[in-house]
């Protein structure tokens, strides 16, 4: 599991102007822009996509056909992309009520989730077709991973006909559960007295963020944590040092061919967040080049990931596509150094590695 990344303060926050008070104001501005310019829009977009996905699943169940199945799959992929951008903000409302794990239980190295989904389908568990009751079952049975198996796993083609009403009903319940979680998180980020207010208004009486340094530390940690997760867990989880070491079925969303979509979405989210927060503007004048370099590398990373199309197992044996995956790894490593070492140093922060415990 990913532990919260810790940034230890070694100097007064470099965002300070001439006094600690100005540092507080600037930190508040940066976090406010991050929330309004990225977090709220990202989770609102996810909510909209989940609504459409649920409708497409219900349409499939009401009138099964190949076109309806194709439509449901298309909406699933669109939701995966929206989630991949939003999920970089893995704290706050998404952490409440185990929503993060319920939204997508991954990695599932022991196939616990897969076995539970298969058991529900085989036994036609009636509770699993009710979104409300499903929310109380195993986290692995109620998120994007479960819905991916319903739509793309063994036997999924039968959804185009009338032979799998239970499978479709379960898929619709999963979609409805995902929609409910997305709606709850969207609403929570917009509450005037909710988590957003705590993050954007640090102070001595704030139970989570006592000063601007702690608030900005949370923001900077997003980039460092997610880059490490993308490279060391998601990419290296299936990309071996050489072809013989590849594990394509360990790739995130491999069944739906959304592996590259997810990797690109993570970096798209990071780039949008970085630009929206204007964190780079807080750098000293002679270090502003870092901001442009970070933006360029994130854009390049997105383009590189998006260029890897089709099934991930086929991409791994294609020398040209494999080279792109290697290049993607290099980009994320470069960004980790740029943000985790150089940018944090400019802000008077030092990073402590590693945030991954190997579980």
N, C-alpha and C positions, 0 to 999 in steps of 0.2 A: 504494500500500500504506500501511497505517497504521503509522506509526512510534511507538515508545514515547514517551509523553508525559513531559516532564521538568519536575519541580518543583524549583526552586532554593531552597535554604535561605537565608533572609535574617535570620532571628532564631531563637533557641532555640525548639524546638517548643512551641507554646502549650498543648499538652496537659500540659505539666509542672506539677507541683504545687509543691513547695518545693525540689526538687533534681533534678538530671539522672537520678538513680536512679529516682525516682518516675515520670519521663517514660517510662523504659524499661518499667516495669511496666505502665503504662497503655497504652502502644502494644502491648505483648504481649497484653494483654487484648482490645483492639479487634480485632487481627488474629485472635486465637483465636476470638472470636465470629463474625467474618466467615467463617472456614473452617468451623466447626462448624454455624453457623446458616444459611449460604447455599451456599458452594462445594461442600462434600461432598454435601448433599442435592440440589443442582441437577444435579450430574453423575451422581449415583445415579439420579435421575429420568430423565435422558437415557438412561442404560444400560437401564433397564426399558422405556422406550418403544421403543428400538431392537430389543430382544428381541422385543417384540410385533409390531413392523413386519416383522421378518425372517420370523416365523412366518406373518404374513398374506400375504407375498409367496410363500412356499413353498406355502401353501394355494391361492393363485391359480394357481400353476403346476401343482399336482397336480390341481385340479378347476376349470378355468376357467368362470366365469359372471359375469354382471353384478353379482350380489350380492358375489361374491368380489373383484371389481375395486373395487367401492364400499368394501368393508371395507379393502382395501389402501390405497386413497386416504385413507380416514379415519385410518388409523394413520400414514400419511405426514404428514398435517397435524398430528397430535398430536405427532409427533416434531419437526417444524419448530418448534412452539411450545416444546417442552422445550429444544431446542437454542438458540432465540432468547433464552431466559432464561439458560442456562448460558454461552453464548458471550461474554458480557461479561467473563468471566475468560479473557482470551485470552493468558495467559502461564502459565508453569509447564508441567505435563505435556502440555497441549494443543498446545504449541509444539514439542515433541519429535517427531522423525521426520516433520516436515511435516504433522502431524495437522490443524492448523488449516485449511490450504489443502486437504488431502485431504477433510476433512469437508464443506467447501462452498467450491468455487472460484468466488468472486464478488468484484467485478464481472468479467464476461467481455465487455469492451467490443468485442473483435475477434471474438467468437464462436468462439474457439479451442476451448473445451470442447465447445460444441454440435457443431462439425464433427467432433471426435474421436468423440463419442458416436454421431452419425449414421453415421460411417464404420464403427464397430464393429458397429452394427446391420445395415448394408448388407452388410458382408463376413462377418458371423457369425464374428467373431474368437473362436476357442475359448478362448483364454487369459482373455478377459473374463468368462467364465461361472464361473471359479474364484475365489472370494474371496481365497485366498492369493496367487495369481498376479496378480490384479487390483490388489492393494495395491502392486505394483511398477510398475504402468503410470502413465500421466500422472495427475496429481492431479485434473484436470478430469473424468476418467472414472469416479471411484470414490466420489463423495459425493452430497450431497442434490440438487445441481443435475442430475447425471446421472440420478438416480432420478426426479426430477420430469419430465424429458423422457420417460423410459420410461412413466410413468404418465399423463402429460397431453399429451405432444407429439403431433405428426402420426403417425397410425397407432395411437395408444394404445388406441382403442376395440376393436381386434382382440384385445386381451388377454382380453376376455370370452368369446372362443371358442377354438378349437383351432388357429388359423392362425398364431399367433406364439409358438411354444415357445421360440425363441431369445431373443426380446425379453424374455420373462418370466424365463428363466434368467439373463440378464444382470442384470435388475432384482433378482432374488433374491441374486445375487452382490454387487451394490452394497450392498444392505441388510445382508448378512452382513458385509461389510467395514466398514460404518458401525458395526455392532454391536460388532465387534472393537475398533475404535478407542475407542468409548464405554466398553467394559469395561476397556480398558487405562488410560484416563484416570481412571476411577472408582477402580480399584485403586491407581493411583499417588498419588492424593490421600489415600489412607488408609494409606499406608506410614508406620510410626512414624519412620523415619529419612529420609523423602522430602522433597519440595519444601515440603510444609506445615510441617514442622519448621523448615526454614530460614527461611521467611517469618515464622513465629510466634515465633522465638527469635533476634532480631537480636543481633549482638555483634561485637567486634573480630576474632574468628576465623571469623566467618560469611563465606563467599565471595560472597554475594549481598547481604546486608543488614547493614551494619556497625553500625547503631544503629536505635533506634525511629523516628527521623525518616525514614529510607530505607524502612522497612517501611510506615509510614503513607502515605508519598508514593506508593507503589505502589497502595495502596487508593484514595486520592483520585484518582489518575490514571485509574482505571477509569471513574469517573463523567464526567470531563472528556473523555476519549478517546471513550467510547461516545456521549455526547451529540453530539459533533462528527460522529462517523461516521453516526449515525442521521439527523441533520439535513442535513449538507452532502453526504454521499455517497449515502445510501439514499433520503432523501426528495427532495432537490433533484436527484437523478439522473434522476427521472422527472417531477417537478412543476415546470413552467416558471413564469416570472413571469406569464404569461398563457396561456390555452388553446392558442394556436398554438405555444407552446414546449414543450408536454408531450411526453414520450417514454415512453408506457406500457410498451413492451416492454423498457425499461431498468430497470423496477421489479423488485426482488427477489421471487422466487417468483410472478411474474405468471401463469404458466401454471396453477398450482394455486390461484390466488386466495388466497394466503396472505401477500400483501404487508402488509396491516394486522395480521394475526396476528403477523408477525415484528416489526413496529415496536412493537406493544403488548407483545410478549414481552420485548424489550430493556428497555423501561422497567419492566416488572414485575420483571425481574431486578435492576435498579438499586434499585428501592424495597425489595425484600426484602433485598438486601445492605446498604443504608443502615440499615434498621431493625434487622437482625440484629447488625450490628457495633456499634450504639449509638454511632456516631461523633459524632452530635449531642450526646451527653451530655458529650463532652470540650470542648465550646465554653464560653466564659465565660458566666456567668449572664445577662448582659445581651444575649448573642447567641444564646441558645437558641431564639429565635423562628425562626431560620434552619432549624433541623431540622424543625420542624412545617411550615414553608412548603415545604421541599424535598419532604417526604412528600406534602403536599396536591397539589403541582404534578405529581409523578410519577403519582399516582393519577388526576388529571385527564387527564394525557397518555395513560394506558392506556385510559381510558374513551373519549376522543376517537378514538383509533386504532381501537378495537373497533367504533365506530359506523360506520366506513367498510366496508360489506359489499359482496360481489359482485366482479365483474371490475374491475380497477383502471382500465381504459380507459373503462368506463361511469361510474365514480365521478368521473373527471376532467371529464366533460362534464355532470355533475349539479351545479348551483350550490350546493346545500345540502351535498353531500358534499365538494365542492372547498373550501368554506369551512372544513370541519372539518380538512382537510389543512393549510390555511393556519394554522388555530388551533394545530394540533399543532406546526407549525414555530415559532410564537411561544412556546409552552410550553417547547420545548427551548432556545430562545434565552434565555429568562428563567432557566432552570435553569443554563445555562452561565455566565451572569453571577453567579448566586447562589453556585454552587459554585466555579467557576473563578476568581472574583475575590474575593467577600466571605468565603466560608468559608476559602479558602486564606490570606487575609490574617489572619484570626483565628488560624490555626494557625502564623502566621509563615512562610508559604510564598508564593512568587510564581510564577505560571504563565507559561510561555513558549509562545506560539502561533506557528506552527500545527503540529499533529502530522501533518498531511496533506501529502504531497509532490506530490499531483496525479496520481500514476501510477494 
